[in-house]
Every structure is written in structure tokens, then in C-alpha cells.
Amino acid sequence: MTQAVPRPAKRPVSSRWLTIALACFFFVFGFTNAAWVVRIPDIRNILEVNAAILGFLFLAGAIGAMISLIAAPVLISRLSTRWGLLLGLVVYVLGGLLAAGALLYRQPLLLAVGNFIAGLGAGLADVSVNVESTELEKRAGRSLMPQLHGAFSVGTLIGALAGSLAIVIGIAVPLQSVLVSVMTVVILAVFFRFIPRGTGQVHGEHAQAQKTAPGERRANWRNPRLILLGLVIFGGSVTEGGASDWLALAMVDDYKISAQSAAITFAVLVGAMSIVRLSGGWIVDRLGRPLTLRFFAALGIAGVLLVILGAPNPAFAWTGAALWGAGVALAFPLTISAAADGPNSSGRVAVVTAFGYAAFLVAPPLLGILAQATGLLNMFWVFTALLGLVLIAAGAAKPLESATHK
């Protein structure tokens, strides 16, 4: 089978400015998501729907993202990551503006459509940025993905603060959505020129590319190494998302502390996650990806256990939250980095990223049902099992030339 060959970048781009640009795009992803999430209670009140209907409205965005992830390798191979990023962010902004209009006119169905369109853009932009980042990492010869994903965590923290400030000063959700969209466009306009041309693009006979590409994409979904990496990212993503959805509520219900103290617990987790990601490159370069994943997964298990068993002492919860955040910090960036080993990485990155999106798609409702049946702290045992899965599957993150799973 003839392999498609990546087209080299057509012009040199400063690695320093490219790193800054990619960090800014990761920051935007984290910021926009968090600023939206903290306004969910307001969105529910605006639309006058219950939590179940609201969940289905947001599910439309996850479905759009999954569809986009399947199409992303084909689009990137034809357009490159540069134009994939541009197209993805433009579609993402259009979806966000449509969602703002839906809230302005109180139209739940229109919100679902806006979320679906935004999800389509988010999936393509996500894969494009991650593929570009892994190519930069290969050229640098050192780990950069943790730091870049650290920018996402910083964006999440600042976005949550900005959304909370918007609530305090009375900025309506539709206006906030417009302002966030404007910020995204400004970041794109300023930093797009630093994204090199041609990354991820393939060339060769058009007929041959059409003949071989579908088989290669199907092979990616059957690749044992990619499936194991997908399990790592799934376990880490469910455990990370579970903290976002349920940790603060568990502090209020089971530790009997105030909502303000519960927010501190979550802030400790996000802070620890950000610190580990920003310093993670140094650790990975010395320990390697598998050992790093296993070490931090073990810390995460210890942290979740402290939260489960530490009630009602909040000091145990805060310590556990810090270890929990550290434990899940590197699962996403290191598995993306491992999936990108070798040429023509967009298809492999899309497969592994799909496992991460699937975690956010299926985990919240299933965990909610389990929490209702067993209690929040008892539900947290699931996270220890998922981090155990990370421990077992972490060997798949070895560099491709020495991995046992081909």
C-alpha cells in the first residue's frame, strides 16, 4: 500500500511564535468552554427547561464534535492544519453566535442547532491544533504537549472566573457569548499567520489517495496501540470531567461545607492540574511517557481515595483534590503525543481524541444515575478503577519504534 507523504511546510515559521500561537489557541478553547459552563444555571432559567432537556441540548454539541472528529483526518490531509484550524474556528464562532441568538429569543431548538454547529467546528479545530502541536514537538525533540495543554487549563480557570464576574456585574448570557466570539476572532486574526502552511497535508496521485485513505482510516480504528491509548485518554477524561461535574457538590452534600469552601476544593484541583501540565514536559523528558502516566495515575488514585474516605474533614478533601488534579493532568496531552508518533498523524490523533470526546458524551448521564443510586462519594470509586485502567494501558504510550503494540 502506498503511503501518503506529508507535504513540508512552505515557509519557515519561528518555533517560539508558533508555540505562543498554539498556546493562545489552547487557552481560547479552555476559556470559552468554562465561561459557558458557569452560566448553565442562567441558560436553564432563560429557556425555562428542566435539566434533562438541557442535557439533550448540550448533547447536540458533543454529537457535532464526534462527527467532525471522523471527518477531520480527510479535511486536514487536503487542507492542512492551518486551514483546518481556520475553518474549525470560523464554524465554531458561527455556532456560538447562533446559540447567542437562540438565548436572546428563547428558542431551545435553535440552541441545539447552534451547539451542533459549534461542535462541528470545535472538533476540527481541536484535531488541527493537536496535530500541529505534535509536529512542533517532534521538531523540538522534547515534550511540549503538557505545557500547551497547560494553557488550556489556565484558560479554563480564567474563563470560569470571567463567567463568574459576568454574573456579578449582570452581563446577559447572549452578550457574553458575543463577547467571547469576538475574543476568539481577535486571537485567530492575530496568531493565524504563525501557523505554518502544509502541515498534515498529503500529496500524490489523487486516485491513489482516494483508494488507500479509507483503508488506512479503518485500520487506525483496529490498531491495538491506538485502542489502548484511547482507553488511557478515556479513563483520564472521565476522571477529570467527573471532578468538574461532581466534586463541589460532594463537598456540600457529604462534607457539609459551604458552597464557597466547595469552590475552593475545585480550585485546588484545577490549580494542581495546571501546575503539573506546565511543568510536565520536564518530567516526561526524564521519566518517559509510560512511567510518567503511571506515576501520576497512582497519585490520582491516592487523591480520589482521600476524598472518598476523608469525610467530614475538608483538609483531606483539599489534599485529595490536589492529588486528583495532578493525577489526571497529563493523560490527555501524553496520549495525543503518543498517537502522533510517526508520519501522517492526523488520523491517529483523531481516533484517540474521539475516545476523549466520548468520555464527555457518555460519562455524565451514567455517573449521574450511579450517584443517584449509591451516593456521590461511593460513585467516586469508579474513578479509582478508571485510573487503574490508565496504569495498565500506559505502556502503549512508548515511542512508536519501541512500542510493543504496533
C-alpha positions in Angstrom: 0.0 0.0 0.0 1.4 3.4 -1.0 1.7 5.7 1.9 0.7 9.4 1.5 3.7 11.7 2.3 3.2 14.8 4.4 3.8 18.0 2.4 6.6 20.0 4.1 5.8 23.5 5.4 6.1 26.0 2.6 7.6 28.7 4.7 9.7 28.8 7.9 7.9 29.8 11.0 9.5 30.8 14.2 9.2 28.0 16.7 8.8 30.5 19.5 6.0 32.3 17.9 4.3 29.1 16.8 4.4 27.9 20.4 2.9 31.1 21.6 0.2 30.9 18.9 -0.7 27.3 19.8 -0.8 28.1 23.5 -3.2 31.0 22.8 -5.5 28.7 20.8 -5.5 26.2 23.6 -6.2 29.0 26.0 -9.2 30.1 23.9 -10.6 26.5 23.9 -10.4 26.3 27.7 -11.7 29.9 28.3 -14.8 29.7 26.0 -15.8 26.3 27.4 -15.5 27.4 31.1 -17.2 30.8 30.6 -20.1 28.9 29.1 -20.3 26.2 31.7 -20.6 28.6 34.7 -23.6 30.2 33.0 -25.6 26.9 32.7 -27.9 27.7 35.5 -28.7 31.0 33.8 -29.2 29.2 30.5 -31.7 26.9 32.1 -33.6 29.8 33.5 -33.7 31.7 30.2 -35.0 28.7 28.3 -37.3 27.5 31.1 -36.4 23.9 30.6 -35.5 21.1 33.0 -32.1 19.6 33.5 -32.9 16.6 31.3 -33.9 18.7 28.3 -30.9 21.0 28.9 -28.7 17.9 28.8 -30.1 16.9 25.4 -29.5 20.5 24.1 -25.8 20.3 25.1 -25.6 16.7 23.7 -26.0 18.2 20.3 -22.6 19.8 20.6 -20.9 16.6 21.5 -22.6 14.8 18.5 -21.3 17.6 16.2 -17.8 17.2 17.6 -17.8 13.4 17.1 -18.9 13.8 13.5 -16.2 16.4 13.0 -13.5 14.1 14.5 -14.4 11.4 12.0 -14.1 13.9 9.1 -11.0 15.8 10.4 -8.3 13.5 9.0 -9.7 13.8 5.5 -10.1 17.5 5.7 -6.6 18.1 7.2 -5.0 15.8 4.6 -6.5 18.0 1.9 -6.4 21.4 3.6 -3.6 21.2 6.2 -3.8 22.0 9.9 -3.6 25.7 9.1 -6.8 25.8 7.1 -8.4 23.2 9.3 -7.9 25.5 12.2 -9.3 28.5 10.4 -12.3 26.6 9.1 -12.9 25.0 12.5 -12.8 28.2 14.5 -15.0 30.1 12.0 -17.6 27.4 12.2 -17.2 27.3 16.0 -17.8 31.1 16.2 -20.8 30.9 13.9 -22.3 28.2 16.1 -21.7 30.3 19.2 -23.4 33.3 17.7 -26.4 31.2 16.7 -26.5 29.9 20.2 -26.5 33.5 21.5 -29.4 34.3 19.2 -31.3 31.3 20.5 -30.9 32.5 24.1 -31.9 36.0 23.1 -35.1 34.8 21.5 -35.6 31.9 24.0 -35.5 29.1 21.4 -34.3 25.8 22.8 -34.3 24.0 19.4 -32.2 26.8 17.9 -29.7 26.4 20.8 -29.3 22.7 19.9 -28.6 23.7 16.3 -26.1 26.3 17.4 -24.4 23.8 19.7 -24.2 21.2 17.0 -22.6 23.7 14.6 -20.2 24.8 17.3 -19.3 21.2 18.0 -18.5 20.6 14.3 -16.1 23.5 14.4 -14.6 22.6 17.8 -13.7 19.0 16.7 -11.9 20.1 13.5 -10.1 22.9 15.3 -9.1 20.6 18.2 -7.6 18.0 15.9 -5.8 20.6 13.8 -4.2 22.3 16.8 -3.2 19.0 18.4 -1.6 17.7 15.1 0.3 21.0 14.7 1.4 20.8 18.3 2.7 17.3 18.0 4.6 18.2 14.8 6.2 21.1 16.7 7.1 18.7 19.5 8.8 16.3 17.1 10.9 19.1 15.6 11.9 20.4 19.0 12.9 16.9 20.2 11.4 17.4 23.6 8.0 17.2 25.3 5.8 20.3 24.7 2.2 18.9 24.8 1.8 19.1 28.6 2.7 22.8 28.6 0.4 23.5 25.7 -2.5 21.7 27.4 -1.5 23.7 30.5 -2.6 26.8 28.6 -6.0 25.1 28.2 -6.1 24.6 32.0 -5.2 28.2 32.6 -7.9 29.3 30.1 -10.4 27.1 31.9 -9.6 28.7 35.2 -9.7 32.3 33.9 -12.8 31.5 31.8 -14.6 30.3 34.9 -13.6 33.5 36.8 -14.6 35.7 33.8 -18.0 33.9 33.6 -18.5 34.4 37.4 -17.6 38.1 37.0 -20.1 38.4 34.2 -22.8 37.0 36.6 -21.8 39.5 39.3 -21.9 42.6 37.1 -25.0 41.5 35.3 -23.8 40.7 31.7 -26.5 38.7 30.0 -25.6 35.3 28.6 -26.2 36.2 24.9 -24.0 39.3 25.2 -21.3 37.2 27.0 -21.4 34.7 24.1 -21.0 37.5 21.5 -18.0 39.0 23.5 -16.4 35.6 23.7 -16.9 35.1 20.0 -15.2 38.4 19.3 -12.3 37.5 21.5 -11.9 34.2 19.6 -11.9 36.1 16.2 -9.3 38.5 17.5 -7.0 35.7 18.7 -7.4 34.0 15.3 -6.7 37.2 13.4 -3.5 37.9 15.4 -2.0 34.4 15.6 -3.2 32.6 12.5 -0.2 33.9 10.5 2.2 32.0 12.7 0.6 28.6 11.8 2.8 27.1 9.0 1.4 26.1 5.7 1.2 22.4 4.7 1.3 20.6 8.0 -0.7 17.3 7.7 -1.3 17.9 4.0 -0.6 14.9 1.7 0.2 14.8 -2.0 0.5 12.1 -4.6 -1.8 10.8 -7.3 -5.4 11.8 -6.4 -6.8 8.4 -7.4 -4.3 6.6 -5.3 -5.0 8.7 -2.3 -8.7 8.1 -2.6 -8.1 4.4 -2.9 -5.8 4.0 0.1 -7.0 6.6 2.6 -10.3 4.8 3.6 -8.5 1.6 4.3 -5.9 3.4 6.4 -8.6 5.1 8.4 -10.3 1.8 9.2 -7.0 0.3 10.2 -6.5 3.1 12.7 -9.7 2.1 14.5 -8.5 -1.5 14.7 -4.9 -0.6 15.8 -4.4 -2.2 19.3 -1.9 0.6 20.3 -4.4 3.3 19.5 -7.2 1.5 21.3 -5.0 1.2 24.4 -4.1 4.9 24.1 -7.9 5.6 23.7 -8.5 3.8 27.0 -5.9 5.9 28.7 -7.5 9.2 27.4 -11.0 7.9 28.2 -10.1 7.0 31.8 -8.3 10.3 32.4 -11.0 12.3 30.7 -13.9 10.7 32.7 -12.0 11.2 35.9 -11.2 14.8 35.0 -14.7 15.6 33.9 -16.2 13.8 36.9 -14.3 16.2 39.2 -15.7 19.2 37.3 -19.3 17.9 37.5 -19.5 16.3 40.9 -16.6 17.3 43.3 -18.0 20.6 44.6 -21.5 19.0 45.0 -20.0 16.1 47.0 -18.2 18.7 49.3 -21.5 20.3 50.1 -23.6 17.1 50.4 -21.1 14.8 52.1 -18.6 17.1 53.8 -21.3 19.5 54.9 -19.2 22.6 53.9 -20.4 25.8 52.3 -20.6 26.3 48.6 -17.7 28.8 48.9 -15.5 26.2 50.5 -16.5 23.7 48.0 -15.5 26.0 45.2 -12.0 26.3 46.9 -11.8 22.5 46.7 -12.3 22.6 42.9 -10.0 25.5 42.5 -7.3 23.4 44.3 -7.8 20.6 41.8 -7.6 22.9 38.8 -4.6 24.7 40.2 -2.7 21.4 40.7 -3.7 20.3 37.2 -2.3 23.5 35.7 1.0 23.3 37.6 1.6 19.7 36.5 0.8 20.4 32.9 3.0 23.5 32.8 5.9 21.6 34.3 5.1 18.2 32.7 7.4 18.5 29.8 10.4 18.5 32.1 9.1 15.4 33.9 8.3 13.5 30.7 11.7 14.1 29.2 13.3 12.4 32.2 10.9 9.6 33.0 9.3 8.9 29.6 5.6 8.8 28.8 4.6 5.4 30.3 6.3 5.9 33.6 5.0 9.4 33.9 1.4 8.3 33.2 1.7 5.5 35.8 3.2 7.7 38.5 0.6 10.4 38.2 -2.3 7.9 37.8 -1.1 6.4 41.2 -1.2 9.9 42.7 -4.7 10.4 41.3 -5.9 7.1 42.8 -4.5 8.2 46.2 -6.2 11.6 45.8 -9.6 10.1 45.0 -9.3 7.7 47.9 -8.6 10.7 50.2 -11.7 12.4 49.0 -13.8 9.3 49.5 -12.5 8.3 52.9 -11.7 11.8 54.3 -15.2 13.0 55.2 -16.0 15.1 57.1 -12.6 16.7 57.4 -12.1 19.2 54.5 -8.3 19.2 54.8 -8.4 15.6 53.5 -10.6 16.7 50.6 -8.3 19.6 49.7 -5.2 17.4 49.8 -7.0 14.7 47.8 -8.2 17.3 45.3 -4.7 18.4 44.6 -3.5 14.8 44.1 -6.6 14.1 41.9 -5.9 17.1 39.7 -2.2 16.1 39.4 -3.2 12.5 38.6 -5.4 13.4 35.5 -3.3 16.3 34.2 -1.2 14.5 31.7 -3.4 11.7 30.4 -4.8 13.8 27.5 -1.6 15.5 26.3 0.6 12.5 26.5 -1.7 10.1 24.7 -2.2 12.7 21.9 1.6 13.0 21.7 2.0 9.1 21.6 -0.7 8.8 18.9 1.2 11.3 16.8 4.4 9.1 16.6 5.3 8.6 13.0 4.2 10.3 9.8 0.6 11.2 8.7 -0.6 11.6 12.3 -3.9 13.4 11.8 -5.9 10.1 11.5 -4.4 8.6 14.6 -4.8 11.8 16.6 -8.5 11.9 15.6 -9.1 8.3 16.7 -7.5 8.9 20.2 -9.2 12.3 20.6 -12.6 10.6 19.8 -12.2 8.5 22.9 -11.7 11.7 24.9 -14.9 13.3 23.5 -16.8 10.0 24.0 -15.9 10.3 27.7 -17.6 13.7 27.9 -20.5 12.3 25.8 -21.5 9.2 27.8 -20.0 9.7 31.3 -22.1 12.5 32.8 -25.5 10.8 32.5 -24.2 7.4 33.5 -22.3 8.8 36.5 -25.4 10.8 37.5 -27.5 7.7 37.5 -24.9 5.9 39.6 -24.6 8.8 42.0 -28.3 8.8 42.5 -28.3 5.1 43.3 -25.2 4.9 45.5 -24.3 8.5 46.7 -21.7 10.8 45.3 -18.7 9.6 47.3 -19.5 6.0 46.6 -19.7 6.8 42.9 -16.2 8.2 43.1 -14.9 4.6 43.3 -15.4 4.4 39.6 -12.6 7.0 39.2 -10.2 4.8 41.0 -11.0 2.0 38.6 -10.5 4.2 35.6 -7.2 5.5 36.8 -6.2 1.8 37.4 -7.0 1.3 33.7 -4.6 4.2 32.9 -1.9 2.3 35.0 -2.5 -0.9 33.0 -2.7 0.7 29.5 0.1 3.3 29.9 2.7 1.1 28.2 1.1 1.9 24.9 2.5 5.4 25.2 6.0 4.2 24.5 7.6 5.8 21.4 6.4 4.0 18.3 9.8 2.5 17.5 10.0 0.7 20.8 6.3 0.1 21.5 5.2 -3.5 21.7 1.7 -2.6 20.3 2.1 -1.7 16.7 
